[in-house]
């Protein structure tokens, strides 16, 4: 209930996706920035590899 479908459309501009409210819970703003998470956990973890997302497919 935090985000709207209009916000989802704006966040997904330039990305191929099925424009459906079903994906509202997958809005990018719902996720923490991984770089901040890792920096906060720097004394607990050792970064060995950095992965880069190539594709993300979600079903409806």
N, CA, C and O atoms as a CHARMM CRD file, in Angstrom:
* protein
*
  240
    1    1 UNK  N      0.81000  -1.19900   0.00000 PROA 1      0.00000
    2    1 UNK  CA     0.00000   0.00000   0.00000 PROA 1      0.00000
    3    1 UNK  C      0.85200   1.26100   0.00000 PROA 1      0.00000
    4    1 UNK  O      0.32400   2.37300  -0.03600 PROA 1      0.00000
    5    2 UNK  N      2.17100   1.09000   0.04000 PROA 2      0.00000
    6    2 UNK  CA     3.08100   2.23300   0.06200 PROA 2      0.00000
    7    2 UNK  C      3.24400   2.85800  -1.31400 PROA 2      0.00000
    8    2 UNK  O      3.41500   4.07200  -1.42600 PROA 2      0.00000
    9    3 UNK  N      3.19300   2.04500  -2.36200 PROA 3      0.00000
   10    3 UNK  CA     3.45800   2.51900  -3.71900 PROA 3      0.00000
   11    3 UNK  C      2.21100   2.44500  -4.58400 PROA 3      0.00000
   12    3 UNK  O      1.29900   1.65800  -4.32700 PROA 3      0.00000
   13    4 UNK  N      2.19000   3.28500  -5.61900 PROA 4      0.00000
   14    4 UNK  CA     1.06200   3.30100  -6.54800 PROA 4      0.00000
   15    4 UNK  C      1.48000   2.72100  -7.89500 PROA 4      0.00000
   16    4 UNK  O      2.66700   2.58100  -8.19000 PROA 4      0.00000
   17    5 UNK  N      0.48300   2.39000  -8.69800 PROA 5      0.00000
   18    5 UNK  CA     0.76700   1.87100 -10.03500 PROA 5      0.00000
   19    5 UNK  C      1.46000   2.94800 -10.87400 PROA 5      0.00000
   20    5 UNK  O      2.30200   2.62500 -11.71300 PROA 5      0.00000
   21    6 UNK  N      1.12000   4.21000 -10.66200 PROA 6      0.00000
   22    6 UNK  CA     1.77500   5.30400 -11.38600 PROA 6      0.00000
   23    6 UNK  C      3.26200   5.36300 -11.03600 PROA 6      0.00000
   24    6 UNK  O      4.09300   5.60000 -11.91300 PROA 6      0.00000
   25    7 UNK  N      3.60300   5.15100  -9.77200 PROA 7      0.00000
   26    7 UNK  CA     5.01200   5.13800  -9.35700 PROA 7      0.00000
   27    7 UNK  C      5.74100   3.95900  -9.98800 PROA 7      0.00000
   28    7 UNK  O      6.89800   4.07900 -10.39100 PROA 7      0.00000
   29    8 UNK  N      5.06100   2.82500 -10.07300 PROA 8      0.00000
   30    8 UNK  CA     5.65700   1.64900 -10.70700 PROA 8      0.00000
   31    8 UNK  C      5.94600   1.94100 -12.17300 PROA 8      0.00000
   32    8 UNK  O      7.03800   1.64300 -12.65900 PROA 8      0.00000
   33    9 UNK  N      4.98700   2.51800 -12.88100 PROA 9      0.00000
   34    9 UNK  CA     5.20200   2.86600 -14.28600 PROA 9      0.00000
   35    9 UNK  C      6.40400   3.79100 -14.44900 PROA 9      0.00000
   36    9 UNK  O      7.21700   3.59900 -15.35300 PROA 9      0.00000
   37   10 UNK  N      6.51900   4.79000 -13.58300 PROA 10     0.00000
   38   10 UNK  CA     7.63900   5.73500 -13.66700 PROA 10     0.00000
   39   10 UNK  C      8.96100   5.02300 -13.40100 PROA 10     0.00000
   40   10 UNK  O      9.94500   5.25200 -14.10500 PROA 10     0.00000
   41   11 UNK  N      8.98600   4.16100 -12.38700 PROA 11     0.00000
   42   11 UNK  CA    10.21700   3.44200 -12.03300 PROA 11     0.00000
   43   11 UNK  C     10.65100   2.48400 -13.13400 PROA 11     0.00000
   44   11 UNK  O     11.84200   2.20900 -13.28200 PROA 11     0.00000
   45   12 UNK  N      9.69800   1.97600 -13.90500 PROA 12     0.00000
   46   12 UNK  CA    10.00100   0.98600 -14.93000 PROA 12     0.00000
   47   12 UNK  C     10.18800   1.61100 -16.31200 PROA 12     0.00000
   48   12 UNK  O     10.32000   0.89000 -17.30100 PROA 12     0.00000
   49   13 UNK  N     10.19900   2.91200 -16.38800 PROA 13     0.00000
   50   13 UNK  CA    10.39200   3.59400 -17.68000 PROA 13     0.00000
   51   13 UNK  C     11.69300   3.12400 -18.32800 PROA 13     0.00000
   52   13 UNK  O     12.74400   3.09000 -17.68700 PROA 13     0.00000
   53   14 UNK  N     11.60700   2.76400 -19.60000 PROA 14     0.00000
   54   14 UNK  CA    12.78800   2.30600 -20.32900 PROA 14     0.00000
   55   14 UNK  C     13.09100   0.83200 -20.14600 PROA 14     0.00000
   56   14 UNK  O     14.06600   0.32900 -20.70400 PROA 14     0.00000
   57   15 UNK  N     12.26900   0.12500 -19.36900 PROA 15     0.00000
   58   15 UNK  CA    12.46100  -1.30400 -19.11400 PROA 15     0.00000
   59   15 UNK  C     11.26600  -2.04100 -19.70600 PROA 15     0.00000
   60   15 UNK  O     10.12400  -1.61500 -19.53700 PROA 15     0.00000
   61   16 UNK  N     11.52600  -3.13500 -20.39300 PROA 16     0.00000
   62   16 UNK  CA    10.45300  -3.93900 -20.96600 PROA 16     0.00000
   63   16 UNK  C      9.78100  -4.72800 -19.85300 PROA 16     0.00000
   64   16 UNK  O     10.43000  -5.51100 -19.15900 PROA 16     0.00000
   65   17 UNK  N      8.47700  -4.52000 -19.68300 PROA 17     0.00000
   66   17 UNK  CA     7.74000  -5.24100 -18.63800 PROA 17     0.00000
   67   17 UNK  C      6.27000  -5.26000 -18.99200 PROA 17     0.00000
   68   17 UNK  O      5.81000  -4.45200 -19.79900 PROA 17     0.00000
   69   18 UNK  N      5.53500  -6.17000 -18.39600 PROA 18     0.00000
   70   18 UNK  CA     4.09300  -6.22800 -18.60700 PROA 18     0.00000
   71   18 UNK  C      3.45400  -5.25800 -17.62400 PROA 18     0.00000
   72   18 UNK  O      3.50900  -5.46600 -16.41200 PROA 18     0.00000
   73   19 UNK  N      2.85500  -4.21000 -18.14100 PROA 19     0.00000
   74   19 UNK  CA     2.26700  -3.15300 -17.32100 PROA 19     0.00000
   75   19 UNK  C      1.03800  -3.69000 -16.59900 PROA 19     0.00000
   76   19 UNK  O     -0.07700  -3.66600 -17.12000 PROA 19     0.00000
   77   20 UNK  N      1.27400  -4.17200 -15.39100 PROA 20     0.00000
   78   20 UNK  CA     0.21000  -4.78600 -14.60900 PROA 20     0.00000
   79   20 UNK  C      0.39700  -4.45300 -13.14100 PROA 20     0.00000
   80   20 UNK  O      1.52300  -4.44700 -12.64400 PROA 20     0.00000
   81   21 UNK  N     -0.68900  -4.17800 -12.44800 PROA 21     0.00000
   82   21 UNK  CA    -0.62300  -3.89300 -11.01300 PROA 21     0.00000
   83   21 UNK  C     -0.12500  -5.10900 -10.22500 PROA 21     0.00000
   84   21 UNK  O      0.26300  -4.98400  -9.06300 PROA 21     0.00000
   85   22 UNK  N     -0.13700  -6.28800 -10.86400 PROA 22     0.00000
   86   22 UNK  CA     0.34300  -7.50000 -10.20200 PROA 22     0.00000
   87   22 UNK  C      1.81100  -7.38100  -9.79900 PROA 22     0.00000
   88   22 UNK  O      2.26800  -8.08700  -8.89900 PROA 22     0.00000
   89   23 UNK  N      2.54500  -6.49700 -10.45700 PROA 23     0.00000
   90   23 UNK  CA     3.97300  -6.34400 -10.17600 PROA 23     0.00000
   91   23 UNK  C      4.26800  -5.22100  -9.18700 PROA 23     0.00000
   92   23 UNK  O      5.43400  -4.89800  -8.95900 PROA 23     0.00000
   93   24 UNK  N      3.26100  -4.63300  -8.61000 PROA 24     0.00000
   94   24 UNK  CA     3.46300  -3.49500  -7.71200 PROA 24     0.00000
   95   24 UNK  C      4.37500  -3.84000  -6.53600 PROA 24     0.00000
   96   24 UNK  O      5.16000  -2.99900  -6.09800 PROA 24     0.00000
   97   25 UNK  N      4.28000  -5.05500  -6.02700 PROA 25     0.00000
   98   25 UNK  CA     5.14700  -5.42500  -4.89900 PROA 25     0.00000
   99   25 UNK  C      6.59800  -5.63700  -5.32500 PROA 25     0.00000
  100   25 UNK  O      7.46200  -5.85900  -4.47700 PROA 25     0.00000
  101   26 UNK  N      6.87500  -5.57100  -6.62000 PROA 26     0.00000
  102   26 UNK  CA     8.23900  -5.71600  -7.13300 PROA 26     0.00000
  103   26 UNK  C      8.84600  -4.38000  -7.55200 PROA 26     0.00000
  104   26 UNK  O      9.88500  -4.36100  -8.21300 PROA 26     0.00000
  105   27 UNK  N      8.22200  -3.26900  -7.18200 PROA 27     0.00000
  106   27 UNK  CA     8.75200  -1.95600  -7.53400 PROA 27     0.00000
  107   27 UNK  C     10.17500  -1.82500  -6.97900 PROA 27     0.00000
  108   27 UNK  O     10.41900  -2.20600  -5.83500 PROA 27     0.00000
  109   28 UNK  N     11.10200  -1.30100  -7.75300 PROA 28     0.00000
  110   28 UNK  CA    12.49000  -1.21200  -7.28900 PROA 28     0.00000
  111   28 UNK  C     12.66300  -0.51600  -5.93800 PROA 28     0.00000
  112   28 UNK  O     13.56600  -0.86500  -5.17900 PROA 28     0.00000
  113   29 UNK  N     11.82200   0.44800  -5.63400 PROA 29     0.00000
  114   29 UNK  CA    11.94300   1.18000  -4.36000 PROA 29     0.00000
  115   29 UNK  C     11.62700   0.30100  -3.14000 PROA 29     0.00000
  116   29 UNK  O     11.89400   0.70200  -2.00700 PROA 29     0.00000
  117   30 UNK  N     11.06100  -0.89300  -3.36400 PROA 30     0.00000
  118   30 UNK  CA    10.73700  -1.79600  -2.26200 PROA 30     0.00000
  119   30 UNK  C     11.97900  -2.53100  -1.75200 PROA 30     0.00000
  120   30 UNK  O     11.93700  -3.17400  -0.70300 PROA 30     0.00000
  121   31 UNK  N     13.06900  -2.43600  -2.49000 PROA 31     0.00000
  122   31 UNK  CA    14.28600  -3.15200  -2.14100 PROA 31     0.00000
  123   31 UNK  C     15.35300  -2.20600  -1.60300 PROA 31     0.00000
  124   31 UNK  O     15.44800  -1.05300  -2.02600 PROA 31     0.00000
  125   32 UNK  N     16.14500  -2.70200  -0.67700 PROA 32     0.00000
  126   32 UNK  CA    17.27400  -1.92100  -0.15800 PROA 32     0.00000
  127   32 UNK  C     18.40700  -1.92800  -1.17900 PROA 32     0.00000
  128   32 UNK  O     18.57100  -2.89200  -1.92800 PROA 32     0.00000
  129   33 UNK  N     19.18000  -0.86200  -1.20500 PROA 33     0.00000
  130   33 UNK  CA    20.34700  -0.76500  -2.07800 PROA 33     0.00000
  131   33 UNK  C     21.40400  -1.74200  -1.56800 PROA 33     0.00000
  132   33 UNK  O     21.84000  -1.63000  -0.42200 PROA 33     0.00000
  133   34 UNK  N     21.81900  -2.69300  -2.39300 PROA 34     0.00000
  134   34 UNK  CA    22.76200  -3.72900  -1.96600 PROA 34     0.00000
  135   34 UNK  C     24.10500  -3.15400  -1.53500 PROA 34     0.00000
  136   34 UNK  O     24.75100  -3.70400  -0.64300 PROA 34     0.00000
  137   35 UNK  N     24.53100  -2.06600  -2.14700 PROA 35     0.00000
  138   35 UNK  CA    25.81000  -1.46700  -1.75400 PROA 35     0.00000
  139   35 UNK  C     25.74000  -0.91300  -0.33000 PROA 35     0.00000
  140   35 UNK  O     26.71300  -1.00200   0.41900 PROA 35     0.00000
  141   36 UNK  N     24.61100  -0.35200   0.03900 PROA 36     0.00000
  142   36 UNK  CA    24.43400   0.16200   1.40400 PROA 36     0.00000
  143   36 UNK  C     24.35100  -0.99800   2.39400 PROA 36     0.00000
  144   36 UNK  O     24.93400  -0.93900   3.47600 PROA 36     0.00000
  145   37 UNK  N     23.63000  -2.04600   2.02100 PROA 37     0.00000
  146   37 UNK  CA    23.51500  -3.22600   2.89100 PROA 37     0.00000
  147   37 UNK  C     24.89500  -3.82100   3.15100 PROA 37     0.00000
  148   37 UNK  O     25.23400  -4.13600   4.29200 PROA 37     0.00000
  149   38 UNK  N     25.69100  -3.97500   2.09400 PROA 38     0.00000
  150   38 UNK  CA    27.02400  -4.55500   2.25400 PROA 38     0.00000
  151   38 UNK  C     27.94300  -3.63900   3.05000 PROA 38     0.00000
  152   38 UNK  O     28.74200  -4.12200   3.85300 PROA 38     0.00000
  153   39 UNK  N     27.84900  -2.34500   2.84700 PROA 39     0.00000
  154   39 UNK  CA    28.67100  -1.40700   3.61700 PROA 39     0.00000
  155   39 UNK  C     28.31200  -1.47400   5.09300 PROA 39     0.00000
  156   39 UNK  O     29.19300  -1.42400   5.95100 PROA 39     0.00000
  157   40 UNK  N     27.02200  -1.58700   5.39400 PROA 40     0.00000
  158   40 UNK  CA    26.58100  -1.68900   6.78900 PROA 40     0.00000
  159   40 UNK  C     27.06300  -2.98100   7.45100 PROA 40     0.00000
  160   40 UNK  O     27.23900  -3.03600   8.66800 PROA 40     0.00000
  161   41 UNK  N     27.27500  -4.01500   6.63900 PROA 41     0.00000
  162   41 UNK  CA    27.70100  -5.30700   7.17200 PROA 41     0.00000
  163   41 UNK  C     29.18600  -5.55800   6.95100 PROA 41     0.00000
  164   41 UNK  O     29.63700  -6.70000   7.04000 PROA 41     0.00000
  165   42 UNK  N     29.94500  -4.52300   6.66700 PROA 42     0.00000
  166   42 UNK  CA    31.35800  -4.68000   6.30300 PROA 42     0.00000
  167   42 UNK  C     32.17000  -5.44400   7.34500 PROA 42     0.00000
  168   42 UNK  O     33.09200  -6.17500   6.98200 PROA 42     0.00000
  169   43 UNK  N     31.85200  -5.29400   8.62000 PROA 43     0.00000
  170   43 UNK  CA    32.61600  -6.00900   9.64400 PROA 43     0.00000
  171   43 UNK  C     32.15000  -7.45700   9.81100 PROA 43     0.00000
  172   43 UNK  O     32.73800  -8.21100  10.58700 PROA 43     0.00000
  173   44 UNK  N     31.10100  -7.84800   9.08800 PROA 44     0.00000
  174   44 UNK  CA    30.56600  -9.20200   9.19900 PROA 44     0.00000
  175   44 UNK  C     30.79700 -10.05400   7.95500 PROA 44     0.00000
  176   44 UNK  O     30.71700 -11.28100   8.01400 PROA 44     0.00000
  177   45 UNK  N     31.08500  -9.40100   6.82700 PROA 45     0.00000
  178   45 UNK  CA    31.17300 -10.13800   5.57400 PROA 45     0.00000
  179   45 UNK  C     32.44300  -9.78600   4.81100 PROA 45     0.00000
  180   45 UNK  O     33.05800  -8.74400   5.03500 PROA 45     0.00000
  181   46 UNK  N     32.81700 -10.68200   3.90700 PROA 46     0.00000
  182   46 UNK  CA    33.92000 -10.44100   2.99200 PROA 46     0.00000
  183   46 UNK  C     33.36400 -10.60000   1.58200 PROA 46     0.00000
  184   46 UNK  O     32.83200 -11.65900   1.24800 PROA 46     0.00000
  185   47 UNK  N     33.47400  -9.59000   0.76600 PROA 47     0.00000
  186   47 UNK  CA    32.97600  -9.66800  -0.60200 PROA 47     0.00000
  187   47 UNK  C     33.97300 -10.46200  -1.42400 PROA 47     0.00000
  188   47 UNK  O     35.14300 -10.09300  -1.52500 PROA 47     0.00000
  189   48 UNK  N     33.50300 -11.55600  -2.01300 PROA 48     0.00000
  190   48 UNK  CA    34.36100 -12.40000  -2.82300 PROA 48     0.00000
  191   48 UNK  C     34.04200 -12.26300  -4.30700 PROA 48     0.00000
  192   48 UNK  O     34.92800 -12.39000  -5.15300 PROA 48     0.00000
  193   49 UNK  N     32.79500 -12.00900  -4.61400 PROA 49     0.00000
  194   49 UNK  CA    32.35700 -11.86200  -5.99400 PROA 49     0.00000
  195   49 UNK  C     31.24700 -10.82500  -6.03800 PROA 49     0.00000
  196   49 UNK  O     30.48800 -10.67400  -5.08100 PROA 49     0.00000
  197   50 UNK  N     31.15900 -10.12500  -7.13100 PROA 50     0.00000
  198   50 UNK  CA    30.05200  -9.20300  -7.35500 PROA 50     0.00000
  199   50 UNK  C     29.29500  -9.68100  -8.57900 PROA 50     0.00000
  200   50 UNK  O     29.86100  -9.82900  -9.66200 PROA 50     0.00000
  201   51 UNK  N     27.99800  -9.91900  -8.38900 PROA 51     0.00000
  202   51 UNK  CA    27.16700 -10.39900  -9.48000 PROA 51     0.00000
  203   51 UNK  C     26.43000  -9.23000 -10.12500 PROA 51     0.00000
  204   51 UNK  O     26.11400  -8.24000  -9.46400 PROA 51     0.00000
  205   52 UNK  N     26.16600  -9.35300 -11.40300 PROA 52     0.00000
  206   52 UNK  CA    25.43900  -8.32800 -12.13500 PROA 52     0.00000
  207   52 UNK  C     24.22300  -8.97600 -12.77700 PROA 52     0.00000
  208   52 UNK  O     24.33500  -9.99500 -13.45900 PROA 52     0.00000
  209   53 UNK  N     23.06200  -8.37500 -12.55100 PROA 53     0.00000
  210   53 UNK  CA    21.83000  -8.91000 -13.12200 PROA 53     0.00000
  211   53 UNK  C     21.82200  -8.70100 -14.63000 PROA 53     0.00000
  212   53 UNK  O     22.12300  -7.61600 -15.12600 PROA 53     0.00000
  213   54 UNK  N     21.47600  -9.75200 -15.33700 PROA 54     0.00000
  214   54 UNK  CA    21.40400  -9.68300 -16.78800 PROA 54     0.00000
  215   54 UNK  C     19.94300  -9.57200 -17.22400 PROA 54     0.00000
  216   54 UNK  O     19.60200  -8.76000 -18.08500 PROA 54     0.00000
  217   55 UNK  N     19.10300 -10.38100 -16.63300 PROA 55     0.00000
  218   55 UNK  CA    17.67600 -10.36300 -16.97000 PROA 55     0.00000
  219   55 UNK  C     16.88100 -10.72600 -15.72700 PROA 55     0.00000
  220   55 UNK  O     17.36400 -11.45400 -14.86000 PROA 55     0.00000
  221   56 UNK  N     15.66500 -10.21700 -15.64900 PROA 56     0.00000
  222   56 UNK  CA    14.78100 -10.51400 -14.54500 PROA 56     0.00000
  223   56 UNK  C     13.39600 -10.74000 -15.14600 PROA 56     0.00000
  224   56 UNK  O     12.81800  -9.81700 -15.72000 PROA 56     0.00000
  225   57 UNK  N     12.86300 -11.93700 -15.02500 PROA 57     0.00000
  226   57 UNK  CA    11.56500 -12.26000 -15.59900 PROA 57     0.00000
  227   57 UNK  C     10.62300 -12.64600 -14.47200 PROA 57     0.00000
  228   57 UNK  O     10.93100 -13.51600 -13.65800 PROA 57     0.00000
  229   58 UNK  N      9.48100 -11.99400 -14.43600 PROA 58     0.00000
  230   58 UNK  CA     8.48300 -12.31200 -13.41700 PROA 58     0.00000
  231   58 UNK  C      7.19500 -12.74600 -14.10300 PROA 58     0.00000
  232   58 UNK  O      6.81000 -12.17800 -15.12400 PROA 58     0.00000
  233   59 UNK  N      6.54900 -13.72200 -13.55900 PROA 59     0.00000
  234   59 UNK  CA     5.28900 -14.18300 -14.11500 PROA 59     0.00000
  235   59 UNK  C      4.11400 -13.51200 -13.42700 PROA 59     0.00000
  236   59 UNK  O      4.25000 -12.92900 -12.35100 PROA 59     0.00000
  237   60 UNK  N      2.97800 -13.60400 -14.05700 PROA 60     0.00000
  238   60 UNK  CA     1.77800 -13.00000 -13.48700 PROA 60     0.00000
  239   60 UNK  C      0.76500 -14.09000 -13.23000 PROA 60     0.00000
  240   60 UNK  O     -0.33300 -13.81100 -12.74700 PROA 60     0.00000
